[in-house]
Amino acid sequence: MNNLITFNEFTKLLKANPNTVKSWKRRGDLPPEIFFKIGGTLYVLEDKFNDWITKQQAKIGA
């Protein structure tokens, strides 16, 4: 089950400025499949983000 969090909650979780996270999103540094909008509000699927992090760690052998 995907945990739905708001974009603002996501930026607080990352301890990053919202504009920085938007730049990462725009540049493709974060996978687009973790984001979606309902109305004008941007949300993040936390489980998909965590899965992506796990895959990235496996790639670098962490």
C-alpha positions as CSV (number, residue, x, y, z in Angstrom):
1,M,0.0,0.0,0.0
2,N,1.4,3.4,-0.9
3,N,1.6,6.0,1.8
4,L,0.4,9.3,0.4
5,I,2.1,12.4,1.8
6,T,2.0,16.0,0.7
7,F,4.9,17.6,-1.1
8,N,5.5,19.9,1.9
9,E,5.7,16.8,4.2
10,F,8.1,15.2,1.7
11,T,10.4,18.2,1.7
12,K,10.4,18.2,5.5
13,L,11.2,14.5,5.5
14,L,14.2,15.2,3.2
15,K,15.1,18.3,5.3
16,A,15.4,20.2,2.0
17,N,14.1,23.5,0.7
18,P,10.9,23.0,-1.5
19,N,12.5,24.9,-4.4
20,T,15.5,22.5,-4.3
21,V,13.2,19.4,-4.4
22,K,11.3,21.0,-7.3
23,S,14.6,21.4,-9.1
24,W,15.5,17.8,-8.5
25,K,12.1,16.8,-9.8
26,R,12.4,19.0,-12.9
27,R,15.9,17.7,-13.7
28,G,14.9,14.1,-13.3
29,D,17.0,13.5,-10.2
30,L,13.8,12.1,-8.5
31,P,11.7,9.6,-10.3
32,P,8.5,11.1,-11.8
33,E,6.4,8.1,-10.8
34,I,6.6,9.1,-7.1
35,F,4.7,12.3,-7.8
36,F,1.1,13.1,-8.8
37,K,-1.4,15.9,-8.5
38,I,-4.9,15.9,-7.2
39,G,-6.4,19.2,-8.2
40,G,-3.6,21.6,-7.8
41,T,-1.9,19.8,-4.9
42,L,1.3,17.8,-5.4
43,Y,1.6,14.5,-3.5
44,V,4.3,11.9,-3.1
45,L,3.9,8.2,-2.9
46,E,6.2,7.5,0.0
47,D,6.4,3.7,-0.5
48,K,7.5,4.2,-4.2
49,F,10.1,6.8,-3.0
50,N,11.4,4.3,-0.4
51,D,11.6,1.5,-3.1
52,W,13.5,3.9,-5.4
53,I,16.0,4.7,-2.5
54,T,16.5,1.0,-1.9
55,K,17.3,0.4,-5.5
56,Q,19.7,3.3,-5.6
57,Q,21.5,2.0,-2.6
58,A,21.8,-1.5,-4.2
59,K,23.3,0.1,-7.3
60,I,26.1,1.7,-5.3
61,G,26.5,-1.2,-2.9
62,A,25.5,0.6,0.2
